[in-house]
Amino acid sequence: MSDIAKSRESDDVGAARQRRERLHALSGDRTTRSTDSTRVYLKEIGRVPLLTTAEEVRVAEKVAKGMKAEEELALHAAAETIDSIDPTR
């Protein structure tokens, strides 16, 4: 690479850095806080191991079973409420 090309590349990098710094200065602390909290969140969730396929299936089955039980309880409670309102039914 020629000296002229290296100089232009260096100028481009410097100009890009200056644009980023100006943009950062214009955006103020709000962007910094948002970026920082996002980074903290992503770092924290990165520490939690992901579920395996088998674990996901087990969790989904438990959720489905729980939803079914909840639905049955709600239907039973509704029937009792109706019976308490109209015992002749």
C-alpha angles and dihedrals in degrees: 000000000000123000090248092053091047090050092050091048090050090049091050092051091047092048091049090051091050091050091051091049092049092048090049091050092049094049093054130197094320092076092043092053091046092049092045094050091046090051091049091049094048091047091051096048089047088066093059113088116236121242120257119236091258091051091050090052091050092050092048091050091051091049092049091048091049092049091051091050091048091050091051091049091050092050091048091049091049091051091050090049091052091048091051091051095044112019091175092066 
